[in-house]
Amino acid sequence: MHTIKGTSFNFATLSFSDRSLEKAFQQDYFEKTLLQVRLTLLFGTFLYSMFGILDCVVIPEIKQYAWFIRFALISPLLLFTYLLTHTRFYRKWMRVCLFIAGLASGAGIVVMIILAPFPGNHLYYSGVLLCVLFYFVFVPDFLIASLLSWSLFVLYLGMVIFYSHITLPALMNNATAFLAFNITGMFASYSFERYMRSDFLQRRTIHERTEELKSALVDVEKARGAAEALSQLDSLTGLYNRRHFFTVADQELERNARNHHCIAVIMLDIDHFKSINDSHGHRMGDMVLQEVAQKIRDTIRTTDTPCRYGGEEFAILLPETDLTASEVIGCRLRQVMEAMRVETGNGTIMITASVGIASLTEGDYTKADVLVEMADQALYEAKKAGRNQVKLWKEIAGAAPDMGQMYKILGREKIEGLAVEG
């Protein structure tokens, strides 16, 4: 056994020791050389037939036998083999088909040499060498080409020795030339197929490395996507974190400004959450936060964006939602929280929540932090009014507040980007 690029192969036949690799090479080689084989069969048929003209000049005495061999036997056989290349049968029996067609072609020339009188029999010796040339140049299989050339060599020597009156010097000259053709042809065919096998291994390695790289890139992209998704989430509740909430809110506000849609923000705060932590411990407090987060997910729409704003406070972005619809959702959230019961070893925890809502109507525009602060101010009013209530920014600011009122209510000297139409 020897190696081609680290892969072991049989030195005599060039076949890979790995059967699956050899099968893959044969499939690849078959597809790459199929057109060459078909053209060779057609070209061989043409040449074999065209030399029939030479029969009239060189061996007119046996022209009828030569034409029978050419036109009734060999040319039809070559054409039939060509037709077989278009069938599934050829894929399985390629080597057998090529061997039969090739040996028959050479044997036909040998028979003409035996039948032809001097000097035609000597002149047609070049036809045998032409067959050998075809074997090594056009048969895409080193083993088959070698078997064909040496089989024809043995056939020629046997037929000439027993059935022809060739002189010993002429026989030795022809046999030496034939031998030299075979050895040279084998070396060339061997080198070519070894190159093809080496090229196949290289292409296969490149393909495998490419697929591995693609797979690695997919894994990296998945990991990056997973890390990015995790970076957007609050680790305790699984809701979005504040940073991602503001990213989405800014995008939605820009889109709403272009399309003149409504948008709303709900701020929700768990009432008396500190007493829950003090009475039942932070572990139970975390459980309450998780339960509240799940209730929020179950209550809002899939188009809404919920986040844990901080501590026990939650924010929910409601795209394309007017004040009336956002109030319905806010009231539903308050009712869901009021109905919640969290069982502990020290009794049942009952929960209520205060809700503040701010909404922009069509044509309004402000920045996300301003809209959130408006909802947070409404939440503050809900807390101040006794908790477990829903308050609207509109109720605080009035039906059509001016800018001075907004500054005063929000406790700011300047609110960039705020523009509310009356």
N, C-alpha and C positions, 0 to 999 in steps of 0.2 A: 504494500500500500504506500502511496505517496500523497502529497498534499498540494492543493491549490488554494492559496490564501487561507491556510489553516484548516481546510476541509480535506479529508482523506479520499482518495480515489484509486481505482484499479489502473495500474500503469499500462497494461496491455489494451484494455477496452475503454479507458477514460471514464468509466461509469463511477458515480459517487457511491461510497459505501453506505451512506444514509439513503434508504429506499425512498422515503418521502421527498427528499431533496432531488434525487434522480428523476422521480416522477414529475416533479415541478419543472425541472429543466427540460425534460422531453416534451412536456406540454408547451412550454415557452418556445423551445426550438422548433417544434412542429408548426406553430403559428407564424414564426418569423420566416421559415423556409418554404412554406406551402406555395407561395406564389412562384418562387424560384423553381420548385419541382414541376409545377404545371407548365411554366415556360420552357423548361428543359425537355419535357416530354413532347411538347408541340414542335420545338425546334429540332429535336432528334428525329421526329417523324418526318419533318420536312427534308432534313439532310438525307435520311435513309432512302427517301423516295427520289430525291434529286439525283443521287448517285446511280439511279437506274439509267440515266442518260449515258453515264460513263461505261455501263455494261455493254452498250452497243459498240463501243470503240475498243475497249480493252479485252473483254471476254465475250465476243459475239457468238462463239461456239456454244456457250451454255447460257445464253441470254434468257431463254425461257425459264430455266431453273432459278436463275438469279432473280428474275422478276417475280416468280412465284414466292420466293423467300421474302422479297421486299414488300410486295403489294398484297399478298394473300396471307402472310404470316406476321411478320415483324411490325409493319406499319399499323395494321389493325390492332395488334397487341399493345403498341405504344398508345394509340388513341383510346383504347379501352381502359388502360391504366390511368390515362388523363381523366377520363370520365369518373373512374373510381375515386379520384382525389376530391370529388364533390360529394362523396357519401360518407356516412359514419364508419362504414366498413374499412375504408382506407386509414382512418385515424388509428384503428386497432391493429391493422395488418400492414402498416406502411413499409416496414423493412422487408417483409415477404414480397410485397408488390414490386418494390424497386429492385429487389434481387432478381426476381423472375424476368422482369422487363429488361433489365440490364444484361443479364447472362444470355437471354434469347437473342438480343441484338448482336452481341459479340459472337455467339455460336453461329449465327447466320453468316457472318463474314468468314468464319473459319470453314464452314461448309463450302462456300464459294471458292475459297483457296484450294480446297481438296479437289473440287470438281473441275476447276479451270486448268487448261493446259499452260505450258510455259509460253510466253513470259508473264501472262496475266496473273498466274498464281503468286509470283513474287511481287508484282505491283500491288496486289490487294492486301499484302501484309501491312501496308500503312493504314488500312481500314481498321485492323485490329488495334493498332496503337492509338488510333483516333477514339476508339471505344474506351480504352483505358484512360485517355485524357478526359473524356466525358465523365467517367466514374469519379475521378478524384476532384474534378473541378465543380461538377454540378450535382453530384449525389451528396446531400447534406448529412452524411453519417459516416464517420471514419471507419467504423467496423464493417458496414455494408460495402463501402467503396473498396476496402482492402480484400474482403471476401470475393467480391466480383473480379477484381484484377487478378488475384492469384488463381481463382477458379478458371478464368479464361486462359491464363498462362498454362495451367496443367492441361486444359482441353486442347489448346493449340499444339502443344508439344506432342501429346498423345495422338491426335489426329494426323499431324504431319509425319510423325515417325512411322505410323502403321499404314497410312493410306496415301502418302505422297512420295514422289521420287525426288525429293530435295537432296542436294549434295550436303555432305557433312559440314564443309566450311560455311555454306549458306545457312544451315540450321544453327550452327554455333553463333554466327553473326546475329541472326534474328533472335535467338534465345537470349543473348547478352544484351541486346538493345531492349528487349521486352523486360528483362530483369532490371535493367537500369531505370526504365520507365516506372516500374512498380515501386522500386525503392524510393525514387525521388517523389513520386506521387503520394506514397504513404507518409513520407516526412512532411510534405506540404499539407496534406489533409489532416494529419495528426496535430500539427501546429495550429491550424485554423480552428479545429474543434476545441483544442485546449484553450485557445484565446476566447472562443465563444463561451465556454464554461466559466472561465475566469470573469468575463464580462457579466455573465448571468449572476454569479455570486456577488459581484460588486453592486449590480443594480438591486439585487435582493437585499443586500445589507443596507444600501441607501434607503430603500423602501421601508425596511424594518425600523431603521433609525428615525425616519421621517414620521412613521406611525407612532413610535414611542414618544417623539417630541410633541406630536399633536396631542397624544393622550396626556402627556405631562402638562402641556399648556391648558388643556381642558380642566385638569385637576387644579392647576394654579388658579384658573379663572373661577372655578367653583369655590375654591378656598377664599379667594378674594371677595367673591360675592357673598359668601357666608360671613366673612369678617365684616364686610360693609353692612350687611343686614344686622349683625350683632351690634355694630357701633351705632345703629339707629334705634336700638331698643333699650328700654329700662330693664335692668337685670332682674329686678324683683317682680315686677308686674307683667312683663312681656309687652307692655304698651310702648309706643314710640317715646323717645326721650325729647327733652325740650329743644335741643339743637335741631333735630330732624323736623320737629313740629314747625319751627319757624322757617325752615327751608321750604317746606310744603306750603305754608301759609303765604310766604312771599310770592311763590310761583302762582298760587291761586288768585291772589290779589292782582297780580299783573294780568293774568288771563281775564279776570272779571272786568278790569279796567278797559280791556280791548273789546270784550264782548257784551259789556253792559249787563252783567248778571248781578244777582244778590249774593251775599256771603255773610255768614254768622259765626260767632265763636261762643261756646259755652264754657264757663268756668265753674267747676264743682269742687266743693270742699267738705270733707267729712266733719260733722259737728262733734265737738268735745273729744277729738281723737287723742288728745294728751291724756285724758282720764282713762282711756282704754289701755294705753301703754302703762300708765301708773298702776292700774288695777290688775291687769292680766299679763303684763310683761311685753317686751318688744317682740318676742317671737309670735305671740298672739296678735300683736299689732300688725306685724308683717302679713299674717294670714288674712286679716281683715282687709288690708290693702289689695291683696291678691283677689279676694272675693269681690271687692268693689270693682276692680279692673275687669274681671270677667263679666259682671253685670253690665258694665258700660259697653263692652264688646257685644253682648247679646242684645242690647237695647237699641244702639245706634245703627245706621245704615252702613253698607259696605263701602260707600263712597266717602264716608266721613273719616276723619283722621283723629284718633284719640291719643292723648299722651299723658304721662305722669309729669305734671308741671313741676312738682317739688313737694316733698313731704307727703301730706295727705291731700294735696290739691291736684286736680286733674283739669286738663283743657281738651276741648273737642272742637275741631274745625269742621264747619258744615258748608261745603261749597254749593253754590246755586240754591241757596236757601234763604227765604225772606224771614222777616221778624215773626210772622204768624206761625210758620212751620217750625222755626227754631224754638219758639215758646212751647209748642206741643211736645217737642222732643225733650226740652228741659223739664217740663212738668212730669213727663213719663219717667225720666231719670230720678226725679225726686221721689216719686211714688215707689219705684223699684227699690231705691235705697231704704225707704221707710219700712218696706215689707221684708227687708233682709233680716235674717236671724243667724248668728254665728254661734254654734254650740262650743262651749269650753268645759274644762273640768270643774270650773268654779261657777258654772251657770251659763245663761244665754246672753250674748251681747246683742243689743238692739242698736240699730244704726239709723241716723238721719243725715241728710246732706243739704247744704245751702247751695243755691245755683244762681249764677249771674250770667246774663246774655247780652251780647252786643251784636248788632247787625248793620250792614251797609246796604242801602238800596241801590237800584240801578243808577249808574252815573257817579256814585260816591267813590272816593278813593282815599286810602290812608295806608300807612305802613303797618306791618303785622304787629309790631310791639305796641303800637297805639291802639289798634283794635282789641288786642288782648288786655291792655290796661283799662279800656272802656268796660270790657266784660268783668274784669277783676274789681272795678269800682262798683259795678252792679252787684257782684258777689258780696262785697263789703257791706252794701246796703241791706242785703238779705240777712247777713249775720247780725247787723245792728238792729234789724227789725224783729229779731227773736229766733233766727235760724229755722231750718227745715222749710225754707221758702224759696220762691223763684222771683228774681227781680230783673227788670229790663233796663238797659242803659237809657232807652227812650224815656222811661218814667222818671229817671233821675235828671236828665238833661232838659226835659221838656219836649214838646212836639217839634219845635224848630229852634234849637239853641244857637246862639251866636258864638263866635270864636272865644270871646271873653268868658262866657259861661263855661265852655269846655276847659279852658286853661284853669279856671278856678276849681272846677269839679275834679279834674285830674291832678291838680296840684303842680302844674307845670308853668314855666314862663314861656315856653315855645314848644309847639308840637309840629315837627316837620312832616310835610306831606299830607296833612289833614285838610280835607275839603269836603264839606257836607252841603249838599244843595238843600235849599228849603223845600 
